[in-house]
Amino acid sequence: MKERSPSPSYKLSWMPTSRRLEALGNGVFARTDQAKQVYQGESGVPPLIDLSLGSTDLQPPEEILQVIASAVADPSSSAYCLDAGTAPFNQAVSAWCQHRLGVEVDPQRQVQLLVGSQEGTAHLPLASLDPGDRALLLDPSYPSHRGGLVLAGASICSLPLSQEREWLPNLNAIGPESWDQLKLFVLGYPHNPTARVGDQELLDQVMARGCRHQLVIANDNPYVDLALEGEAPSLLRSPGWRDWGIEFFSLSKGWCLGGFRLAFAIGAEPLITALRQVKGVVDFNQSLALQQGAIEALTRWADWPLSLHAVYRERRDRVLSVLRSGGWSCSTPEMAMYLWLSLPADAEVQKLGDETFARRLLQRAGVALTPGSGFGAGGSGWLRMALVRPADELEEAARRVVAASP
Ligand SMILES: Cc1ncc(COP(=O)(O)O)c(C=O)c1O
């Protein structure tokens, strides 16, 4: 039998765990979570203000919760749903897509229910790549994008984003032969963590390359309804998606249903079929009760996410005002939910780096932010603040951050 070499950080003393975990690492959210627990275990510290997760304090419409609650009482909700959504769910997605994006979608062949867009984006590489296949990823990007590629054994190429290019990728940095070698490009606009909305032209150009060079284009789009400035792009408006594209949507952000784990993918039929096949092995999907709630959200409450704009805009503006008057230089994000903040210019802070500085803010100010490097090397030197508490509390957090900064 072949001997395994020890995997330094993930080895559980005697337990032989898989090598792919080494490349996966233990994500930024897990590390931040550990630090939060340590902070909360200390006595006499101010209460933690946790702005490190995109898990909102805002509540979904009561009617959606009521639909779920009464559907839970129906015995059919206890049954397995197998790998696909029910016909009424798929139809609701198709109707939403027509209403929201003006795009016609085949409810049975082009729609797939998901247990979160995180789950979908993490499983897509297993459905579309063989080990060693090349995949392109934005840097920084949402952790499940990279995680799914690592688990599928993909060879990962990064396309860096930078402040100079306003967090939009330079597609011309990749030559035609390199495009030919790629099998999958995972991106996500509106973009987390940079809060850049992106534009339709970018997705059109990406999708055109997908068709020309025959690679799958995946856009993770849980924030489609949360662009505060400009219009969120959608891959489904880009010609060619029915052949080579797939887009992921979620009820977590727009309808504040994160804990309920409801999302869906719309894409080229072979990709949807392949994703369904992977899910057939891994999970039996969400219960009928939750699907009922999703149907209610996507039909009667289709425009409700837009009502969140005023709330997030107020939060954003009040926090920015405190940070700016405290000497932080921050640009106004286009997308709701996050501020993307560069570390203060102070040389010592720059030397500390974003992860240590975030730890320091947690220890000294009791405010948890996410270090940008947790989203990839391209996020180094940045911090993400999620606007997921009421405005007064966010202002208090901003004041504490300012007081604890050089
Ligand atoms: C880009 C992106 N994709 C996916 C997710 C997770 O969404 P879901 O709750 O649908 O799994 C998030 C959550 O923050 C996200 O920012």
The ligand as a Gaussian input file, in Angstrom:
#p B3LYP/6-31G(d) Opt

LIG

0 1
 C      -21.197000      34.870000      -4.452000
 C      -21.922000      34.020000      -3.478000
 N      -22.338000      32.817000      -3.866000
 C      -23.014000      32.010000      -3.027000
 C      -23.276000      32.397000      -1.735000
 C      -24.037000      31.456000      -0.850000
 O      -25.358000      31.535000      -1.230000
 P      -26.405000      30.429000      -0.758000
 O      -26.905000      30.830000       0.556000
 O      -27.443000      30.415000      -1.817000
 O      -25.647000      29.131000      -0.714000
 C      -22.869000      33.632000      -1.275000
 C      -23.110000      34.031000       0.120000
 O      -22.562000      34.940000       0.673000
 C      -22.180000      34.470000      -2.176000
 O      -21.766000      35.681000      -1.815000

